[in-house]
Amino acid sequence: MIADRGMELPMSMRELRRPPRLRSGDTVALVAPAGPVPEDLLDAGLAHLRAWGLDVRVGKHVRDRHPRLGYLAGTDAERAADLQEAWCDPDVTAVFCARGGYGSMRVLDHLDWGEMAAAGPKVFVGSSDITALHEAVATQLGLVTVFGPMVATEAFVQDPAAREHLRRTLFQPESVTILTRSSADALVRGRARGTTYGGNLSIVAASLGAPDAPTPPERGIALLEDVTESPYQLDRFVTQLLRAGWFDHAVGIALGSWTECGPLEEVRAVMSDLLGGLGVPVLWELGFGHCTAQRTIPLGVAAELDTDAQRLSVLQPALL
């Protein structure tokens, strides 16, 4: 099956603003809106950020633990306060997340989005559970965000290829507009242009039904990945998205990594069965998410998906 969907760029693709790129000497902030942060990885990650020439301000509660719920870094109010303070600091140009895990959704109702909007655009970086905040920053603040490895994780500290791809995206975004991987191939062949949206599959599915749940772009390229979810659970999440109309305006779909989600042939079969009949190009295993040499990928930008070329081309740099 070959699909070729809408190759003209609609005006809606230009609605989200692109924050300014980073430069040596910039002040950035590190926050922990989700799970507890490993001390050794945190210290190593901070050293890498400083080696990039950045002045890093660490949130007051980044090293905290919730008094009762061990899967959270500090209380909801504390984690939200760190994010709020970082975003509203006039000296801060970017906010980095330390790690994912779980907990980002719990801070959403503790944030003053009006105050954050008044603070102006910032670069926002994270992935996995941080998808909940990517969606909120796009919806509430109208900004493009950066879905990439997090500072206090092995993907950042111990994977030079992943770390360098993130650095180039932040400092030299025009140098990483072609996202590809040798293992990528087509579930459904074709080309399409649209606006990137999505992130971690289970978090996207969990956001459905909330009063502030984001509306997918009028013509979007859906990006999905996950970790430690079995094939039947992935089936449930995708089925939920299908029934909720999340793919109704998608012109293409790019799938990332599925680490520890069971046999990959079973995951592929699930995705092919559920997504193969939508009549849009679908690219398998583009290399973003929980994988080695993780690709950093911008959300909210105009892009072209070409399954024959095994690539997603960002049509404008993620940052100004």
N, C-alpha and C positions, 0 to 999 in steps of 0.2 A: 504494500500500500504506500502511495506517495502523496503527501499533502504539501501544498504550497499556499500559505495563508498570508494575506494582507501585507504586501511589501512596502506600502507607503507609511510614513510616520505620522500618526495622528497628533493633534495638538496636546492631547491629554498626557503624552509622554513628557512634556516639558513642565508639568505642574509642580513636581518636587524640586526644591532648590538643592544645588550642590554646594556643600561647605568648602571653604578654602583648603587646599592641600597643606600638609605639614612641611615645616622647614626647620633646619637645625637651629637650636636656641628656643624653640617654642616650649611653652609650658603646657603639660598635659596632666590629666588626672586619672588615677586608677581607683575603681570601685569594685565591690563584690555584691552584686544584687541578688545572687542566687546561693549556691552551695558554699561550704567552708573551704578555705584556701590552704593548700599545702605550703608550709613555711619555706621549704627548700626550693620548690619551684617558683614561689613568689619572689624570693631574693634573687634567684638566677634570672627570672624574667625582667625584673626591674633593672638589673645590670645591663641587659640587652637594650632596653629602651634608652638608658642613659648613654650607652655606646653609640646610639643613633643621634646623639647631640640634643636629646630632649631633657628638659627639667621636669621631673615627675613629682606630683603631689599625691600622696597615698591617703585615701579616705580613712577617717578616724576608726572605722569599724571593720576595715578589711580583714584584720587578723582575728576578729571576734568569732565566737560560737554562740548560737542560740542557747539560752539556759535550759530548754527542755527538748527542743527538736534538733537533733544532731545533724540533720541534713541541710541546715540553714546557717549562713554566716551572719550571726547577729539577728536581732528582732527585725520584723518587717519595717517598723518605723526607723530603726537605725540604718538599715540598708538603704531605704528610700532617702533618708536625710543626707547620706554620703553622696548619692547620685544628684540630689537637688543642689547641694552646696557646690559640687563640682561643676555642674552645668551652668549655674548662675555666677560662678567666679569669672569676672571679666578678663582675667589673665589667661584662663584655660582655653585652648584651641581645640582640644580633643579629649574625649572620655573613653578610656579603655576599660573593658570588663576583665576581671581576674580569672574567672572560670564560670562554667555553667552549672550543671547538676540539676537543681530544681529550686525555684523560689521567685523567679522574676515576675511571674503573674501576681504574686502576693504584694508586690510593692506598687503596682500601678495606681491603686486608689489612694496611696499616700503621697502622691506627687502633685505639686501645684503646676499644672501644665501652662497656665497663663503666665506665671512668673518665668518659667523656663522659655517660653516663646519670646518673652521680652528680652531675654538674655542674648538672643541672636543665634545664628547657626553655629554648630560645632560638629566635628567629626565624631561619629559614634561607632565603636568597634566591638564585636563579640559574635558568638555563634551559639549553636545548640539551644539550650533553654533561653538564651538571651533573645531568641526569636520574638518572644512576647514584647520585649522592649523595642526591637526593630519595628514591629508593627505599630506600636504606640508612637514612636518618634515620627514615623511616616504620617500617621493619621493626625496626631495632635500638633506636630511642629512642621509638617510638610517638608521633611528633609530626606535626601538620599542617605543611606547608611551603608556600613561596610561589614559584610558577613565573613569573618575570618578568624584565625586562631587567637586564643586568649592568652594573656600574659603569663598566668600561673598554671600553665598546662604543658604536658610533654610535647604537644603539637607545636608550641612556640619555642620552648626551651631546648628541646632535643632534636628538632627537625629543621636543619638549616634551610632546606628548600622552601618549606612552608613559611618560615620566618622571613626569608628574603622576598617571597612573593607579596607578603603583607607589607613589608617596608616599601617596596616599589609602588604598590597601590597607593600608599599614603603620601609618599614623597615625589614619585614620578608616575602619576596615574596614566599618562599617555603611553607608557611603556608596557602596560599589561592589559591592553584592550582585547586581546585574543586569548580566550580560555579554552584549552584543549587538553586531551589526555589520550595516550595511545590505546588504552583499554576501552575508550568510549565507542559505542556503536549504536545503530538505529534500531529502536523497537518499531517505529513508524518513520519512514523516510520523508524528508521534505525540508522546506525552509520557511521561516516566519520571522516577522519583526513585531516586537511588542515591548512592554515595560516589565522588567524583572520584578517578581514578587514571590513571597513564600519564605522558606527556610527549613526549620526542623518540622517534620511531618506531624509528630505527636503534639507539639505545641500549637501548630496551626490549627489542628483539629480541636484542641482544647479551648481555643479562643472563640469558636463558633457560638453564637447565641448571646454573647456579652453585649451590653448596650453600646459599647464603644468598639466593637469588633470591626476591623478594617474591611472596606469593600474592595475586592480585587479590581485592578485596573480594567478599563473598558476593553483594551486589547493587551493581554498580558502574556508573558513567558513565565510559567510557573516553575519554581525551583524547589525541590524536595529532597531531603536526606533524613537518616535517623541512625540510631545506635541502640543495641541491646533490646530490640523489639522483635518478637518472633514473626514469621510470615503471616500467621492468622491475625496478629494484632495490626500489622501493617495493612492488611486487607480491610480490617474494621475502620482504621483511620481514613484510608482513601475512599472507602464506600461512604463514610460519613461526609467527606468533602464533596463527593459526587452528588449525594442526595441534597446537600445544602446549596448546591449551585456554585461552589467555589471555582469550578473549572468552566463555567458557562461562557465566559468571555476570554478564555485562554486561547491563544493562537499557536502555542507551542509549549512543550514541557521538557525540562532538563532535570534528570535525576542524578543525585550525587552518590555518596557512599552509603553502605548498609552494613557497617562493621558490627559483628557479633549479632546479626539478625537472622542467623540460621544459614543453611546452604544458599549460596547466591543464586543458583539455578531456580530455587523455589521462590525467592524474592522476585527474580526476573519474571517468573511465570505469573505471579500475582499482579505485577505492574502491567504486564502485557495483556492479561485478561481484563483488567479493570480500565486501563487507559487506551488500549489499542484501538478501541472502536469510536473514539471521540472525533476522529477525522482531522487531527492535528499532528505535526511531527513530534516524536518523542525520542529523546536521546538518553541512552543508558550509560551510567557511570562516568560522569564528566569530571569527577575528582574533587568535589567540594564536600565539606562535612568532616566526619570523623575518619580520616584516612591519612596515610603517609603522603608527604609532599602536597598537603592540603592547599587547594587554590582559594585565594581570597576572591570574593565575588560581591559586586555592589548590588544593592536592592533599591529599586525605584528609578532605574536608568533605562534608556532606550537601548535595545540590543537586537541582534539578529542571530537566530538559531539555525544552523545548517548541519543536518545530521550526516550528509555525505562527506562533508569536510571535518566531521567530528569536533565541532567547535561552537562556542557561543562568542560572538563578537560584540563588545561594548561599543556602541556607536558614538559615544562621547565619553571622555575621561570621567571617572567617578567623582573626582574633586576638581575644583577650579584651580 
